[in-house]
């Protein structure tokens, strides 16, 4: 998949996972892995960028004698999800057009 | 490999980054290891589940540093003249920045809108006054480097060429804090709408702020006037000058709004604070039209006060006094909002609109 596109999808994915509640690194990696391949080196920059963009906040909480970083979505983050969905409505329209055009193409050449 | 060795390798491999960036990245990975072990993996299994330390570090470093802020480049061929100033330009993506810190020394600073998603800083440097701009983490910094050439006089002889001033172009929706300080230059700020905390300071220059919105703004000049228009803050809105006048028009603060000058007058048109509005001068007249706030405090000595407050009068609890001069404000105590207007010598001519 195109790197930029993957980044955009990952960002929206992470934000959506945070909608149902605050989460932490390891939990996020597991949940995203169910949808698309991801590793530490991909997740960390995504979290960092989302924080820089004000779409999530980070806080530390003690867990079993060590500090764990938790991530929480912000209002900006919620708005970003809506933005993403709207953009992909457009993508979907183009996708449908292309798909229709290719099936038509197959049909006319039979 | 055990956890300690892996983390040691990772720590070494991350040394390209600044301390803050390195700590954050390192702790993120360490936390992953700890969480994996907590979920039942042995140390060896947890390490094996991570990417190899040097590869992981390389990927993190390239993502953190990207898109690289262009190293400051010569904006044009060095101008060979008596000053030997070189014009430099640094550009970086706006979404990388959370803070901007400009220390300009002897030049004015002009902050205006860019027409793209970049932040562009144009500045000047020369052997006797080495200015350096760089992006450190999420902060854009401009500062003068201490050189040993202090014994040179600071000649700024103009033999034509570009005006010696710092220009910062920012996108309208840049969300970052801004600090801009200069000694012998003015500061002008026009356009950005989403700045967070703004601090402006100049010793011998004026200050002009227009069409700007931010969370808070705190500005001071010693020997210059202040002009602010169409500017809004969510929190503190504060402007101070020692030897200059203040003119403020069509501005709003979500909390307190403070204007203070020692040796200058204050002219205000249509200014609102959701909490306290405080205007004071030691030696200057106050012309304050269209004040509105939850509490208003106006002070000067040896000068007249005139203007208007958004009424009706019944809203206000008035405390008003002048020693020498007519006072148009009645001693009306039944309102809820405190309105305190005092001068030592001069008429008070204020009405409610």
Interface residues (C-beta under 8 A of the other chain):
Chain A: X24 X25 X26 X27 X29 X39 X40 X41 X44 X45 X47 X48 X49 X52 X53 X54 X64 X66 X68 X69
Chain B: X24 X25 X27 X28 X29 X31 X32 X34 X35 X36 X38 X39 X50 X51 X55 X56 X59 X60 X63 X64 X95 X96 X98 X138 X175
